[in-house]
């Protein structure tokens, strides 16, 4: 895994063809003042959505995710974060409005608890999913309901606590594919088979999957960012380079990024 602390202090980010950026941050590290700045960049619809969350934590995660997404799009495309607009397909998957997207930048966002992961690529769709591991008493029942038979066989080959980790590796891979497809959970989860590999921290596992209703192959990369954080992304073709960006308060924090690129 090419995992780097984010330290780009300029006002743009360079992304080239067949390159993927996976940016990761924790909303707990964002100060209240910076959350106000992020909220100021949101559209009226996004502000209304934020207001419908019952719990403060969920509201903060939404505001931080939507605001940082807008900020990063600004750094990739030079579209001011407050002016970024989105189109949505019939299943609700967003993309930068075609009239604005001269850079052909595509993205996908996932969150789990206080963690947010956003993937970026040029000229291609991308699906990203992360999950924080938590005990699930009936995870094998969940697998039997949603996983394909080959996936269940793979899962059963793991022992002890590795079985739960394997479950999350499988789940995030499947989620990343259906998010890539743009159909979300309307896509039949048993209509394709992902591969499950044992992952240590900062390791990745790559393969191609094929669905039952198409002859196309799709590239999947599973990853493990920490002891408790598993994820995956899906693309049409294997990228030539993938960089996993994280923010470190001792070097270049997410608060620095917000302060330097959003004017109050």
N, C-alpha and C positions, 0 to 999 in steps of 0.2 A: 504493500500500500504506500502510495506517495502522499504522506500525511504531513502537512505543513501548518505552522502557526501563521495566521493571516497578518501580513506586515506591509501591505501595499498602501502607502500613505498618500498616493496621488489621487486625482479625481477621475480616474477611469480604471477599468480592468480589461486586459486584453484576453480574448478568447479566439482561438483559431479553429479552422475546420477540423473535424474529427477529434476534437478535444472536449473533455467533460470536466466541469467544476462542480464539486459537491461541497457546499458550505454548511457548516454546522455551528449552532450557538444555543446557549441556554438563556431563557428569558429572565431567570432569576438574577442574572448579572447586569441587567439593564436597569439603570436608576429611574426613579419616578419622573425626574425632569426630562430624561431622554424619551420616556414613554409618551410624555405630552408632545414632544417634537414629532415622534412617529405618528401619533394620532392626527396631528395637523396635516399630514400628507394624504390621509385617506379620503376617498370619495364619500359623498353623502350616503350612498347605499352601504358602504362599509361601516360608516359610523353608526348607521341604524342597526346593522347586523351586530356590531359590538355591543350595542345597548340592549340587545335581546338576551345576552348571556346572563344567567342567574348568578353564577359564582364569579367573584372577582378574578380568580386565577384563570378561568377559561376566557374571560374578557381580555385580560392582559396578554395571554398567549395569542389570541386572535389579532389584537392590535399590533403586537410586536412582529408577528409573522407577516401580516399584510404590509406594515410599514417598512420592515427590512427588505421585503421583496421589492417594493417600489424603489427603495434606495439603491439596491443592487442593480435593478434594471436601468436606473439613471447612470450608474457607473459603467455599465456595459454599452449603453446606447446613446447617452447624452440627452435622453428625454427627461425633462425635469420630473422628479418623483411625484409631485402633486398633479402633474398633467398626464401621467401614464393612464391609459384606458385599456380595458380588456374586452375581448369577445369570449363567449361561452358556447360550447357545443350543447346539444340537446340533453346531455347527461351532466352538464354543469362544469366540465373541465375548462379552465380558463387558458387563454393565451393572449399575448399582446395584440391589440387591435391591428388588423392588417394595414390600415392607413398609416399607422405609426411605425410598424415593425420593419424598417428598411434594413436593419441588421440581420433579419431572419433569426432572431434569438428566441429559443424555446426554453421553457422551465417547467418544473413541477415541485410542489412543496408538500412536506409531510411533517406532522408533529406528534409527539408522544410525551405526555405529562408536560414538563416545562421545556422540552427540547424541540428544536426546529431544524429541519434539514431541507435545503433547497438545491436542486440540481439544475445546471444550465448547459445548453449545447446549441450549436448553430445548425440550421437547416434540417432539423429532425425532431421528432417527438421524443419525449423522455418521460418515464414513470419512476417515481422515487417513493420508497416507504421506509420508515424507521419505527422501531418498537423498543420500549424499555421493558426488559424481562421482569415479570412479576409472577408469583406462584399462581397457577391455575389448576385447581383440583381435578377438573374434568377435561383437561386439554386433549386427552386421547379421544374423548367423545366428540369434541369439536373437530378433531382431525378426521374422524370417521364420517362426520357429516359433510365436510367441505373439501377434504383432500381426495385425490385420485388414488386408486389401489396401488400403483407403483410408489407413490409418495408415502402411503401408509406403511408399505413394506420397508422403505428406506428408514422411516422414523423408528420402526420397531427394532432396527439393527443397532440403535444407540442404547446405552445403558445408563442408569442412575440419572444424575442431574444433566448429563449430556443430552438426554431425551427431550427435556424441556427446551434446551438451547436449540436443538435440532428443529423442534416445533416452530420456534420463532424464526429460524433461518428459512424454513419452508414458507411460513405465513408472509413474511416480508417480501420474499421473492414473488409469491403469487399476487400480492397486493401491487407490487411495482409493475407487474405485467398488465394487470387490468387497468391500472392508472395510465400506463403507456397507451393502451388500446383506446382510451378515452371513453370507455363504456362503464367504468366503475363496477360496482357489485352486480350490475345487470348481466355481466359476462359470466357464463357458467364456470364455476371454479374447478369442476372436474373435467373440463374439456381440454386441459393441457397439463403437462407434467413438468415440474421443476426438479432440480437436483439438490441434494442436501449434502454439504460437506462440513466437516468439523472445523470451526474457526477459532483461532486464538485472537487476542486483542491485536488490532492493526493488521489483521490478515484479510485477504479477499479470496473469493472462490468464483471462477468464471466458467460459463458454459453457454451453449445454445439450446433453446427449447423450440419445440414444434407443437402447434395446436392440432386438434383433431379435424378441424374444418378448413385448414389451409396448408399449403405446401411450403409456406415461408418459414424460415428460421429467425429467431429473435435472440439477441445477445442479452445475457443477464450477468450482473456482477453482484454477488452477496458480499457484505462486509461487516466487520465488527469494530466499532469505534472505541468501546470501553468494556469493562467487565459486564455491564448490564445493557449495553446498547447494540442492537443488531439492526441491519438494514440491507437494502438491495436497490439497484436501479436497472431498468430495462431500456434497450435501444433497438433500433432496427439492425445496426451493424456494430461490430466491435470498434471502440475508439482507439486511436493511436496513443492517447495519453489521458490519464485521469488524475486529477489533483483533489485531495480531500483537505479543505481548509477548515481550521478550527480557530477560535479566538481565545487568547490567553491574556488575562488581566495584567500580568507582569510585563508583557511585551506590547501588543497592540490590541486593546480591548474593543468589544462591540460598542461601548460608549464613545470611544475615540472616533470610530467610524461614523456614528450618528452625528456627533458634534461637528466634525469637519465637513460634513456634506449636506446637512439640513440647516437652513437658516431659520431662526425662531421668528 
